[in-house]
Amino acid sequence: MTVLFVNACLRGEQSRTLTLCREYLEGVDDVEEVNLAELKLEPYYGPSAAYRAQLEKDGQFDDPMFDLGRQFAEADEIVIGAPYWDLSFPAALKIYIEHVAVMGMTFHYTEEGRCEGLCRAKHLTYITTGGGEVSAMNYGYEYLCGIAGMFGIPETRFAAAENLDVVGADIEANLNEARKVLSRLKATR
Ligand SMILES: Cc1cc2nc3c(=O)[nH]c(=O)nc-3n(C[C@H](O)[C@H](O)[C@H](O)COP(=O)(O)O)c2cc1C
């Protein structure tokens, strides 16, 4: 069973989100990691989007630009780790989603014009940490729930450590709250 770990923890080893992700993934044998800090993907613009759309239309999926989409579509479980930035997550993660949203690979349209997901994963687990409160305006997770629906992933799961930058906060206690949720999620993998 392949677990795809989308690592959008851009502060690398300093990232508290990455610590939680690593704990969650501990003991899992087959983890493929996509490190967005290293990949530095480019967003799509007019010409590159048009080029990609033409390849999708022609069913030419051998171009390397589709490798990330194929990997995402074939994973049995998706884990996304990203800090809470500007009420959602770093732009690098949105750009990654652009790269994996490949028509004919992660989703397609039926003859009746209905959008239908093509991904194998049974769930997507989103792990984040916030300087303040996350759950009141959880736009990053809400967006990823929409993407999971579009890609045909039936279940989404969420864990956050909140208030990590609040002066005087008990950071370890706040991280432990997320750890409790993650251990429950781990048990239902
Ligand atoms: C660019 C940037 C934007 C941020 N935006 C928010 C925000 O909107 N709300 C918030 O509560 N914290 C915000 N933070 C604080 C982070 O959510 C917090 O420090 C988080 O724990 C960082 O995760 P990390 O340790 O995994 O990098 C922001 C931090 C950065 C660097």
The ligand as a MOL file (V3000), in Angstrom:
LIG
                    3D

  0  0  0     0  0            999 V3000
M  V30 BEGIN CTAB
M  V30 COUNTS 31 33 0 0 0
M  V30 BEGIN ATOM
M  V30 1 C 3.7970 33.4350 5.6580 0
M  V30 2 C 3.1100 33.0580 6.9390 0
M  V30 3 C 1.7490 33.2270 7.0610 0
M  V30 4 C 1.0970 32.8880 8.2480 0
M  V30 5 N -0.2590 33.0850 8.3470 0
M  V30 6 C -0.9000 32.7500 9.4960 0
M  V30 7 C -2.3140 32.9490 9.6180 0
M  V30 8 O -3.0030 33.4110 8.7300 0
M  V30 9 N -2.8910 32.6110 10.8040 0
M  V30 10 C -2.1750 32.0640 11.8420 0
M  V30 11 O -2.7700 31.7400 12.8750 0
M  V30 12 N -0.8450 31.8470 11.7310 0
M  V30 13 C -0.1930 32.1870 10.5980 0
M  V30 14 N 1.1680 31.9640 10.4720 0
M  V30 15 C 1.8870 31.2820 11.5680 0
M  V30 16 C 2.0130 29.7900 11.2750 0
M  V30 17 O 0.7440 29.2090 11.0200 0
M  V30 18 C 2.6420 29.0010 12.4280 0
M  V30 19 O 3.8500 29.5550 12.8330 0
M  V30 20 C 2.8040 27.5470 12.0500 0
M  V30 21 O 2.9300 26.7560 13.1980 0
M  V30 22 C 4.0000 27.3310 11.1630 0
M  V30 23 O 4.1380 25.9520 10.9160 0
M  V30 24 P 5.5600 25.2560 10.7910 0
M  V30 25 O 6.2300 25.3050 12.1420 0
M  V30 26 O 5.2200 23.8910 10.3560 0
M  V30 27 O 6.3280 26.0350 9.7510 0
M  V30 28 C 1.8360 32.3310 9.3210 0
M  V30 29 C 3.2230 32.1380 9.1760 0
M  V30 30 C 3.8610 32.5080 8.0120 0
M  V30 31 C 5.3630 32.3170 7.8860 0
M  V30 END ATOM
M  V30 BEGIN BOND
M  V30 1 1 1 2
M  V30 2 1 2 3
M  V30 3 2 2 30
M  V30 4 2 3 4
M  V30 5 1 4 5
M  V30 6 1 4 28
M  V30 7 2 5 6
M  V30 8 1 6 7
M  V30 9 1 6 13
M  V30 10 2 7 8
M  V30 11 1 7 9
M  V30 12 1 9 10
M  V30 13 2 10 11
M  V30 14 1 10 12
M  V30 15 2 12 13
M  V30 16 1 13 14
M  V30 17 1 14 15
M  V30 18 1 14 28
M  V30 19 1 15 16
M  V30 20 1 16 17
M  V30 21 1 16 18
M  V30 22 1 18 19
M  V30 23 1 18 20
M  V30 24 1 20 21
M  V30 25 1 20 22
M  V30 26 1 22 23
M  V30 27 1 23 24
M  V30 28 2 24 25
M  V30 29 1 24 26
M  V30 30 1 24 27
M  V30 31 2 28 29
M  V30 32 1 29 30
M  V30 33 1 30 31
M  V30 END BOND
M  V30 END CTAB
M  END
